[in-house]
Amino acid sequence: MQGGRPRHDARSGPPGAQERRPERNLHPAGRTVGSRRSVRVITLKPGREGPVRAGHPWIFSGAIAGGLEGAEPGEPVRVLAANGRFLAGGYCNPRTPIAVRLLTSADEPVDAALVRRLDEAFALRREVLGGGLEAYRVVNGEGDRLPGIVVDRYGEFVVCQFLTAGAARLAPAVVSAIEERLEPRGIFERSEGAVRTEEGLPGARGVLAGAEPPLRLTIEEEGARFVVDLHHGQKTGFYLDQRETRRRLGPLAAQRRVLNAFAYTGAFAIVAARAGAREVVSVDTSRPALEVGESAWTENGLDPAVGRFVVADVFDFLRAGDDRWDVIVLDPPPFVRRRRDLEPGLRGYKDVNLQAFRRLVPGGWLVTSSCSQHLSRAAFREVVAAAAADAGRPGEVVAEWGHPPDHPTALAHPEGEYLKVLLLRA
C-alpha cells in the first residue's frame, strides 16, 4: 500500500508461498484428549478464563501461566483455569500469538469433538440452505467451532483449507468425514495464506482424495453460471460469501449502467446483465481473472455489446473521465489486513467510496463492501459517511448485510465477522 492506496484489486495472497502436493499420511492425527495422563495441560493465569467461558475460540499466549514449554505445534491440549478447573479442549501452537485454539468445552477427545462438530456443520447447512445450491461453505472455521478448517463445496468437488498446525493434524479425519457424508467426486486442498505462514507451515495445494478438479469448473447460482478456478482462484475459487450481494444486485440493475469495480471474475457483472442492465463495465487489475469473467459471460449467452472487461486500477479508472453510472459495486480487497494497517486502510476506503459517489448519477445506487476483519461495521459506516459528505451526496443507507447463513460466526468471536456490505441511495 502506498499513501493509503492499495494496488492489488484481485485480492491475491502473500507472494512467495511455497506449494506442495499434500500427502495425507504426512498429517499425523496426534494425541487425543481422551486420557488426562497423556494430554498436555495448559493452565491460565488468574482471572483470564472469562473469554474461554464466554465461548471465544482463541487463547493468546499472554493469558497462559504454564504448560506450553516443549509443546509441538498442533498438539492437543486440555485447558484449566488457575484454580485447576477444566475449561476447554483444543490444540496449541507455542510459536504463535494465538497459542491455543479451542474445539470443545467438554472434557472429551479432540477427535471425538471434531467428528461431532463436523456433523453439526453438515446439519446446519441442510437446515438453513435446503437443496438446490451447487456451491456453498460447508465448514466456516471458528464459526463452526472448527478453528483453522474451511471446507467449500463446488458441485461434485470439495475444496479444503487447513490453515493451522492443529487443523493440519486433523486433516485426515476431516477428509474421511467428507468422503463418507458428502460423497464428492474429489477433494482438493488449498491451504495457503498468511495464517499458514504465521503457523510455520508451507503452502499446500493438491488432491486429497478422489479425482482432481478441472482447471475451470462451472457452477450455477439462481440461474447464473459462473466459471471458477479451484486451483488458483481467490479464496477456494469463488466469493461464496457475497451470495446475498449477488441476489440483491439484480433488481437494481435492470435498464441501468453498472460499474463493477474490483471485479475479479465478473460475477456481479453477470448478475447485472442477466437482470437486463443496458451496460456493464468490469474493472480489475488482474487480466487472468477478467479472462475467466469473459468466459463466464459467453457461457451465460450474454450480449457482448453490453459488457466490457477493463484491465485497470480502480482508483485511476474512477478518477479518469466523467462517466456517470446508475449503479456502482465496490468489492475491494481487505485494505486493513492487520491492526497496524487501520489508518492507511481507512484512507483507502474513504478514497474509493468518495470517487464512487462522485461518479454516480443523482439517485444512483452504491453497493459497497469491506472484507477487512480488523475494521468494525461502525467504523466502515463512518468512513463511507465521510466519503458521502465530502462528495456532497446524501448517502442514504437502504440496507446492510454480511455473511450468508453458510458462513456462521460465533457471538463471542467478533473477529469472525469480516464482511460488511452497505446499499446506499446517492
Helices and strands as residue ranges (DSSP letters): G 24-26, E 40-44, H 50-54, E 58-60, G 61-63, E 64-66, E 76-80, E 86-92, E 98-104, H 110-129, E 135-140, G 141-144, E 149-154, E 157-162, H 165-181, E 186-191, H 194-198, E 204-210, E 217-221, E 224-228, G 240-242, H 243-253, E 257-261, H 267-274, E 279-284, H 287-299, E 307-311, H 314-319, E 325-330, G 339-341, H 342-359, E 360-370, H 377-391, E 396-401, G 414-416, E 420-425
